[in-house]
Amino acid sequence: MTMLEHLEELRGRIIRSAIAVTAVAVVGYATYPALLHLLMEPLCRLQGKACALYVTGPLDGFAVRLKVAGVVGIFGASPVALFQLWRFVAPGLRPVERRYTLSFLVASVGLFVLGGWVAWFVYPKALGFFQAAAGSQVHEIYTPQSYLNLLLLLMVAFGVAFLFPVVLVALEFTGVVSPQALRRHRRAAWLAIVVVVAVVIPSNDPYSLTAMAVPLVVFYEAALAVGRLHERRRLRLAEGERIELP
Protein backbone atom coordinates (compact mmCIF):
# COMPACT_ATOMS: atom_id res chain seq x y z
CA MET A 1 0.00 0.00 0.00
CA THR A 2 1.12 3.54 -0.72
CA MET A 3 1.31 6.22 1.96
CA LEU A 4 -1.93 7.75 0.68
CA GLU A 5 -3.69 4.39 0.89
CA HIS A 6 -2.44 3.94 4.46
CA LEU A 7 -3.78 7.38 5.36
CA GLU A 8 -7.13 6.59 3.76
CA GLU A 9 -7.37 3.35 5.71
CA LEU A 10 -6.43 5.16 8.92
CA ARG A 11 -9.10 7.77 8.25
CA GLY A 12 -11.70 5.07 7.73
CA ARG A 13 -10.82 3.35 11.00
CA ILE A 14 -10.89 6.67 12.88
CA ILE A 15 -14.34 7.36 11.43
CA ARG A 16 -15.56 3.91 12.51
CA SER A 17 -14.21 4.54 16.01
CA ALA A 18 -15.89 7.97 16.16
CA ILE A 19 -19.20 6.43 15.05
CA ALA A 20 -18.89 3.81 17.79
CA VAL A 21 -18.16 6.50 20.40
CA THR A 22 -21.17 8.54 19.25
CA ALA A 23 -23.49 5.52 19.26
CA VAL A 24 -22.46 4.47 22.76
CA ALA A 25 -22.74 8.09 23.95
CA VAL A 26 -26.32 8.24 22.66
CA VAL A 27 -27.09 5.05 24.57
CA GLY A 28 -25.43 6.58 27.63
CA TYR A 29 -27.58 9.71 27.29
CA ALA A 30 -30.75 7.61 27.04
CA THR A 31 -29.82 5.44 30.04
CA TYR A 32 -28.51 8.36 32.12
CA PRO A 33 -30.86 7.81 35.11
CA ALA A 34 -29.61 4.23 35.55
CA LEU A 35 -26.00 5.31 35.05
CA LEU A 36 -26.32 8.11 37.58
CA HIS A 37 -27.85 5.68 40.07
CA LEU A 38 -24.87 3.37 39.57
CA LEU A 39 -22.36 6.21 39.93
CA MET A 40 -24.08 7.45 43.10
CA GLU A 41 -23.97 4.01 44.68
CA PRO A 42 -20.69 4.78 46.55
CA LEU A 43 -22.26 7.91 48.05
CA CYS A 44 -25.44 6.08 48.98
CA ARG A 45 -23.44 3.33 50.65
CA LEU A 46 -21.92 6.02 52.84
CA GLN A 47 -24.93 8.28 53.50
CA GLY A 48 -27.80 5.80 53.22
CA LYS A 49 -31.11 6.45 51.47
CA ALA A 50 -30.81 10.23 51.97
CA CYS A 51 -27.95 10.52 49.47
CA ALA A 52 -28.41 13.27 46.91
CA LEU A 53 -26.47 15.63 44.66
CA TYR A 54 -27.32 19.33 44.36
CA VAL A 55 -26.95 21.66 41.39
CA THR A 56 -26.42 25.41 41.72
CA GLY A 57 -27.38 26.51 38.22
CA PRO A 58 -30.21 25.79 35.75
CA LEU A 59 -27.89 24.26 33.15
CA ASP A 60 -25.76 22.20 35.53
CA GLY A 61 -27.96 19.12 35.42
CA PHE A 62 -28.00 19.03 31.62
CA ALA A 63 -24.22 19.54 31.49
CA VAL A 64 -23.73 16.62 33.86
CA ARG A 65 -25.90 14.40 31.67
CA LEU A 66 -23.86 15.32 28.58
CA LYS A 67 -20.62 14.72 30.44
CA VAL A 68 -21.67 11.30 31.70
CA ALA A 69 -22.87 10.35 28.21
CA GLY A 70 -19.55 11.46 26.70
CA VAL A 71 -17.47 9.52 29.22
CA VAL A 72 -19.61 6.43 28.68
CA GLY A 73 -19.19 6.81 24.92
CA ILE A 74 -15.40 7.05 25.11
CA PHE A 75 -14.90 4.15 27.48
CA GLY A 76 -17.74 2.02 26.19
CA ALA A 77 -16.43 2.23 22.63
CA SER A 78 -12.77 1.75 23.60
CA PRO A 79 -12.79 -1.97 22.62
CA VAL A 80 -13.98 -0.99 19.14
CA ALA A 81 -11.29 1.70 18.86
CA LEU A 82 -8.58 -0.69 20.04
CA PHE A 83 -9.79 -3.33 17.60
CA GLN A 84 -9.64 -0.80 14.75
CA LEU A 85 -6.10 0.07 15.82
CA TRP A 86 -5.16 -3.58 15.83
CA ARG A 87 -6.66 -4.13 12.37
CA PHE A 88 -4.63 -1.17 11.10
CA VAL A 89 -1.27 -2.47 12.35
CA ALA A 90 -1.94 -6.23 12.01
CA PRO A 91 -1.03 -6.53 8.29
CA GLY A 92 2.51 -5.40 9.08
CA LEU A 93 3.03 -7.94 11.86
CA ARG A 94 4.17 -11.52 11.78
CA PRO A 95 1.68 -14.20 12.97
CA VAL A 96 3.28 -14.52 16.40
CA GLU A 97 3.34 -10.74 16.77
CA ARG A 98 -0.35 -10.59 15.86
CA ARG A 99 -1.20 -13.05 18.61
CA TYR A 100 0.83 -11.10 21.14
CA THR A 101 -0.68 -7.77 20.09
CA LEU A 102 -4.24 -9.06 20.26
CA SER A 103 -3.57 -10.65 23.66
CA PHE A 104 -2.14 -7.39 24.96
CA LEU A 105 -5.18 -5.45 23.73
CA VAL A 106 -7.63 -7.86 25.37
CA ALA A 107 -5.63 -7.80 28.61
CA SER A 108 -5.50 -3.99 28.53
CA VAL A 109 -9.27 -3.67 28.24
CA GLY A 110 -9.84 -6.17 31.05
CA LEU A 111 -7.31 -4.57 33.38
CA PHE A 112 -8.63 -1.07 32.68
CA VAL A 113 -12.17 -2.17 33.55
CA LEU A 114 -10.87 -3.89 36.68
CA GLY A 115 -9.09 -0.71 37.75
CA GLY A 116 -12.23 1.37 37.28
CA TRP A 117 -14.23 -1.11 39.34
CA VAL A 118 -11.68 -1.02 42.17
CA ALA A 119 -11.89 2.80 42.23
CA TRP A 120 -15.69 2.68 42.30
CA PHE A 121 -15.59 0.11 45.11
CA VAL A 122 -13.13 2.05 47.31
CA TYR A 123 -14.69 5.49 46.72
CA PRO A 124 -17.01 5.33 49.77
CA LYS A 125 -13.98 4.76 52.00
CA ALA A 126 -12.30 7.82 50.47
CA LEU A 127 -15.41 9.96 51.01
CA GLY A 128 -15.68 8.74 54.60
CA PHE A 129 -12.07 9.68 55.22
CA PHE A 130 -12.62 13.20 53.87
CA GLN A 131 -15.79 13.68 55.92
CA ALA A 132 -14.10 12.47 59.10
CA ALA A 133 -11.15 14.78 58.47
CA ALA A 134 -13.51 17.77 58.13
CA GLY A 135 -14.99 17.18 61.57
CA SER A 136 -18.49 16.55 62.87
CA GLN A 137 -19.54 20.21 62.59
CA VAL A 138 -18.97 20.26 58.82
CA HIS A 139 -21.82 18.87 56.71
CA GLU A 140 -21.31 17.94 53.08
CA ILE A 141 -23.44 19.05 50.14
CA TYR A 142 -22.01 17.60 46.97
CA THR A 143 -22.65 18.98 43.51
CA PRO A 144 -22.69 16.51 40.62
CA GLN A 145 -19.56 18.14 39.23
CA SER A 146 -17.49 17.82 42.41
CA TYR A 147 -18.67 14.30 43.17
CA LEU A 148 -18.55 12.82 39.66
CA ASN A 149 -15.34 14.61 38.64
CA LEU A 150 -13.41 12.99 41.48
CA LEU A 151 -15.04 9.59 40.96
CA LEU A 152 -14.43 9.54 37.20
CA LEU A 153 -10.89 10.84 37.66
CA LEU A 154 -10.19 8.09 40.17
CA MET A 155 -11.64 5.46 37.85
CA VAL A 156 -9.48 6.67 34.97
CA ALA A 157 -6.39 6.84 37.19
CA PHE A 158 -6.95 3.32 38.49
CA GLY A 159 -7.68 2.04 34.99
CA VAL A 160 -4.48 3.51 33.58
CA ALA A 161 -2.43 2.34 36.58
CA PHE A 162 -3.72 -1.20 36.17
CA LEU A 163 -2.16 -1.26 32.68
CA PHE A 164 1.22 -1.40 34.42
CA PRO A 165 1.69 -5.19 34.05
CA VAL A 166 0.86 -5.05 30.33
CA VAL A 167 3.59 -2.45 29.79
CA LEU A 168 6.04 -4.39 31.95
CA VAL A 169 5.42 -7.69 30.16
CA ALA A 170 5.74 -5.95 26.78
CA LEU A 171 9.12 -4.55 27.85
CA GLU A 172 10.21 -8.04 28.89
CA PHE A 173 9.05 -9.62 25.63
CA THR A 174 10.90 -7.02 23.57
CA GLY A 175 14.09 -7.42 25.61
CA VAL A 176 14.15 -3.88 27.02
CA VAL A 177 14.19 -5.26 30.56
CA SER A 178 14.96 -8.76 31.80
CA PRO A 179 13.29 -10.82 34.54
CA GLN A 180 16.66 -10.99 36.29
CA ALA A 181 16.84 -7.20 36.48
CA LEU A 182 13.28 -6.99 37.78
CA ARG A 183 14.01 -9.58 40.44
CA ARG A 184 17.27 -7.87 41.40
CA HIS A 185 15.58 -4.46 41.86
CA ARG A 186 12.37 -5.82 43.40
CA ARG A 187 12.50 -3.91 46.70
CA ALA A 188 13.41 -0.63 45.05
CA ALA A 189 10.55 -1.14 42.59
CA TRP A 190 8.08 -1.74 45.41
CA LEU A 191 9.17 1.47 47.12
CA ALA A 192 8.99 3.39 43.83
CA ILE A 193 5.45 2.11 43.23
CA VAL A 194 4.26 3.38 46.62
CA VAL A 195 5.96 6.76 46.17
CA VAL A 196 4.63 7.30 42.64
CA VAL A 197 1.11 6.28 43.63
CA ALA A 198 1.19 8.66 46.61
CA VAL A 199 2.23 11.51 44.29
CA VAL A 200 -0.06 10.97 41.30
CA ILE A 201 -3.25 9.61 42.84
CA PRO A 202 -6.08 12.20 42.51
CA SER A 203 -7.29 11.72 46.10
CA ASN A 204 -4.72 11.63 48.88
CA ASP A 205 -6.65 9.28 51.15
CA PRO A 206 -4.97 6.15 52.52
CA TYR A 207 -7.69 3.82 51.23
CA SER A 208 -7.24 4.75 47.57
CA LEU A 209 -3.47 4.71 47.94
CA THR A 210 -3.55 1.19 49.39
CA ALA A 211 -6.09 -0.02 46.83
CA MET A 212 -3.80 1.11 44.01
CA ALA A 213 -0.34 0.36 45.42
CA VAL A 214 -0.99 -3.19 46.62
CA PRO A 215 -2.35 -4.47 43.25
CA LEU A 216 0.55 -2.80 41.43
CA VAL A 217 3.03 -4.67 43.61
CA VAL A 218 1.14 -7.89 42.89
CA PHE A 219 1.12 -7.03 39.18
CA TYR A 220 4.88 -6.46 39.33
CA GLU A 221 5.41 -9.95 40.71
CA ALA A 222 2.99 -11.43 38.15
CA ALA A 223 4.79 -9.68 35.29
CA LEU A 224 8.08 -10.99 36.65
CA ALA A 225 6.68 -14.55 36.64
CA VAL A 226 5.35 -14.18 33.09
CA GLY A 227 8.71 -12.85 31.92
CA ARG A 228 10.54 -15.79 33.46
CA LEU A 229 8.19 -18.28 31.80
CA HIS A 230 8.63 -16.53 28.46
CA GLU A 231 12.40 -16.57 28.81
CA ARG A 232 12.44 -20.28 29.65
CA ARG A 233 10.24 -21.01 26.64
CA ARG A 234 12.48 -18.95 24.37
CA LEU A 235 15.58 -20.77 25.64
CA ARG A 236 13.95 -24.18 25.09
CA LEU A 237 13.03 -23.22 21.54
CA ALA A 238 16.56 -21.96 20.87
CA GLU A 239 18.02 -25.17 22.30
CA GLY A 240 15.70 -27.26 20.12
CA GLU A 241 16.77 -25.35 17.02
CA ARG A 242 20.45 -25.98 17.82
CA ILE A 243 19.82 -29.69 18.27
CA GLU A 244 18.02 -29.93 14.91
CA LEU A 245 20.93 -28.34 13.06
CA PRO A 246 22.95 -30.94 11.05
N, C-alpha and C positions, 0 to 999 in steps of 0.2 A: 504494500500500500504506500502511496505517496503521502507526503506531509499533509497536503490538503485533505486527502481521504481520511487520514487519522483525525484531523481536526473536525471533520464532518461527523465522524463516528462519535467523537467525544461530545460534540454538541448534542447529538441525538440522545446519548445516554444521560447528559445533564438535564435535557428536557424531560425524559422519562422520570428521572428522580424528582424534578420539580413538580411534575403532575402527581406523583405519588405523595409528596409532602402536602400538596394542596388538597388532595382527596382525603387524606387522613385528618388534616386540619378541619375540613368541613364536617367530618364525622365527630371530631372532638368538639366543635362548636355545637352540634346538635345534641351531643350527650354531655354537655357541660354540667348540668345539675348532678349527675351521677359521678362525674369526675371530681367536682368540687367536694362532694360528700366523702369521696375516697381520700382526697388531699387533706380534708379537715379531720380525718380520723385520728391522727396523732394529737391534735388539740382536744378533741372530744374525749380521748382516753385520759387526758390530764384533767380537764375541767368538768367532765361529766356531760349530762344532757343539756346543760345551759351554755354549751360552747357556741360562739357566734363570732363573726367578723363584721366590722363596721366600716362603712365608706364615709368619706367627708366631702364628696363632691358628686354632682348628678351624673357625671360621665365615668366615674371611677369603676362602677360595677360592670359597665360595658367594656371598658378597657381591660379589666381583669379577665372577662370571658374571652376576648380576642387573644390575650396573652397566653392563657391556658390552652386555647385551641392551637395557637402557633407552636407552642412547646410540644404538644401532643403530636402535631404534624411532623415536626422535625425528628423526634425520637421514634415515633411510630413507624415512619417511613425509612428509618436508618438501615434496616436490613435490605430494602430495595436499593437504596443508594450504594451500599457496600457491594451488593451483587452486581450492580451496573459497573462499578469500579473493577470488580474482579473480571467481568466479561471483557472489559476494555484491555486489561493487561494480560489476560490468560493466553491469547494467541502467541505472545512472545516468550512464554515460559515453557520449559520442558515438562513432561508429564509428572515427574516427582515434585517439581516446583509448583505445579498447579494444585496437587494434593495438599502440599504444605500451606499454600496461600489460602485455599478454601477452608482448611482446618483452622488457620489463624483467624479468619474472618468470623467463622461460626463461634469460636471461643471468645472472640472480642465482644460479639453481641451478647452472649450469655453472661460474661463477666460484668459487662456494663449494666445489664439489667439487675444482676445480683447486687452490685454496688448501690444502685438506686434504691433497691428494696431495703438494704441494710440502713441507709440513711433515713428512709421513711420510718423504719422500725425504731430507730434510736432517737428520733426527733422529740418524742414526748419527754425523754430523759433530759435532753438539752434544754427544752422549755422549762421543765421543772427546776433545773439548776439556775437558770436565769431569774426565775421568779423568786426562788429562795434567796438568791444573792441580793435582790432588790429590797427584801425585807417585807414584813407582814403588813406594813402601812401603805405599801405601794400596790395598787390594783391595776391589772393589765387590761387594756382595750386594744386589740389587734386590728389593724386594717388589713384587707386582703393583700395589699402590696407588700407590707412589712412581713406578714406571715408567709405568704407564698414565695416571695423573693428568696428568703432564707432557706425555705424547704427545697425549692427547686435548685438553688445554688449548691446546697449540700448534696442533693441527689446527683447532680452533674459532677461535683468534685469526687464523690465516692465512686461513681461510674468510671471516671477517667483514671482514678487511682487504682481501681481493680484491674485495669489493663496492664499493670506493672508486670505480672508474670508472662504475658504474651510478648511484651517487648524484651524481657530478659531471655526467654527461650529463643526468640528470633536472633538475638545477639549470640547466643551459644551455637545455634545451628549454622550461622554464617561465619563462625570462628572469631568474632570480635572479642569475646570473652570466653574463658574456659571454665569448666566445672571446678577444676583445681584452684583457680584464682578465686572463684566465688566461695569455695570452702575455706580457703586460707584467710580471706577477709570477712568471714561470716560475722564476727562480733562487731567489727567496725560498721558493717552494712546494717546490722540491727539498730545500732545507735544512730546512724544516719537516717534511717527510716523514721524513727521516733522524732528526731529533730526536724526533719523536713515536714512531716505531718503536722507538728505543733506550729510551724511557721505558716504553712499554706492553707490549713483548714479554715473554712469561712467562719465557723463558730469556734470559740476558744474554750468550749466546755470539756471536761475530762471524759465524758461519756462518748462523745463523737471522736475524740482523739484516740481513745482505746479501741473503739469499734473500727477505726480505720487502720491503726498501727498494727494491731495484733494480726488481722488477716494478711497484711502485707508481709509481715515476718513469715507467716505460714506459706504464703505464695512464694517467697524467696526460697524457702527450703524445698517446696514442690518443684520450682523451676530448676533448682540445683539437681534434684533427683532425675528430672526429665533429661537434663543435659548429660548426666552421667550415663543414663540408659542409651541415649543417642550416640554418645562417644563409643560405648562398648559395641553397639551394633555396627558403627562405621568401621571399627577396628576388625571385627569379625569378617565383614565383607571384604576389607582390604587383604586380610590374611587368606581368605578363600580365593581371591583373585591371584595372589602370589603362588598358591599351591597349584592352581590350574595352569599356570604358565608352563610351557614345555621346557 
